[in-house]
Every structure is written in C-alpha cells, then in structure tokens.
Amino acid sequence: PRRILILWVLAGGDLAVGEIAKAIGASVQNTSHHLRIMKGIGILRAKRDGKTIRYSIADKDRCESLLSKAPKSVIP
C-alpha cells in the first residue's frame, strides 16, 4: 500500500523525499527505503537538485497499470 501511495503522489510531479513522506504520512527513513527499492526495479528515477534528490516516475505506462489494479481503499 505504501508504494502505491508513493506512485499516486508522484503522478502529480517530481517531489523530494520529505515531501513524499509528508504526503503519505510516513517517516523519511521509511519513505527512502521504499523509494530506493522502486528506483532499483526501474519504476522511479532520481535527479539531484542541489542538496535535494527529487523522485519522478520513470515508467508511466507501468505506473498507470499498477495504479489501475490497486485496491481503491489504498488510494485516497
């Protein structure tokens, strides 16, 4: 459910870890863990913006497919 929420949040555009964590109601550490895994399997990409790393969706088709299959109770 957390990773689905992350995809849903990032569908609106690039965000930093802290912004994503706040949006999904999780700690920065927990959010970073999920982002690292999602980046590793190619769903997300990361881009450095000064001291901040901003995450975005790398594979929009795969993201849309995952979100369409997600239980409606997970997505706000």
C-alpha positions in Angstrom: 0.0 0.0 0.0 2.8 2.5 0.8 4.4 2.1 -2.7 1.0 2.5 -4.4 0.6 5.8 -2.4 4.0 6.9 -3.5 3.1 6.3 -7.1 -0.2 8.1 -6.7 1.7 11.1 -5.1 4.4 11.2 -7.8 1.8 11.1 -10.6 1.4 14.8 -9.8 5.0 15.6 -10.5 8.6 15.3 -9.1 9.0 15.5 -5.3 11.7 15.3 -2.7 11.8 12.5 -0.1 10.5 14.8 2.7 7.6 16.0 0.5 6.6 12.4 -0.4 6.9 11.3 3.3 4.6 14.1 4.4 2.1 13.4 1.7 1.8 9.7 2.5 2.1 10.1 6.3 5.3 8.1 6.7 8.8 8.8 8.1 11.5 10.0 5.8 13.5 6.8 6.6 10.7 4.5 5.7 9.9 6.5 2.5 13.5 6.5 1.5 13.6 2.7 1.8 10.6 2.3 -0.5 11.9 4.8 -3.0 15.3 3.0 -3.2 13.5 -0.3 -3.9 11.2 1.3 -6.5 14.2 3.1 -8.2 16.1 -0.2 -8.2 13.4 -2.0 -10.2 13.0 0.9 -12.7 9.7 2.4 -11.7 11.2 5.6 -10.4 14.1 7.8 -11.3 16.0 10.2 -9.1 17.6 13.5 -10.0 19.8 15.7 -7.9 18.7 19.3 -7.4 21.4 20.9 -5.3 21.4 19.0 -2.0 18.0 17.5 -2.7 17.1 14.4 -4.6 13.8 14.6 -6.5 12.0 11.5 -7.5 9.8 11.0 -10.5 8.0 8.2 -12.3 10.3 6.6 -14.9 7.8 4.2 -16.5 4.4 6.0 -16.8 2.7 3.0 -18.5 3.8 0.6 -15.8 2.7 3.2 -13.1 -0.7 3.6 -14.7 -1.2 -0.2 -14.8 -0.2 -0.6 -11.2 -2.5 2.2 -10.0 -5.4 0.8 -12.1 -5.0 -2.5 -10.3 -4.6 -1.1 -6.8 -7.4 -1.6 -4.3 -9.5 1.6 -4.2 -9.1 1.6 -0.4 -5.4 2.3 -0.7 -5.7 5.4 -2.9 -7.1 8.5 -1.2 
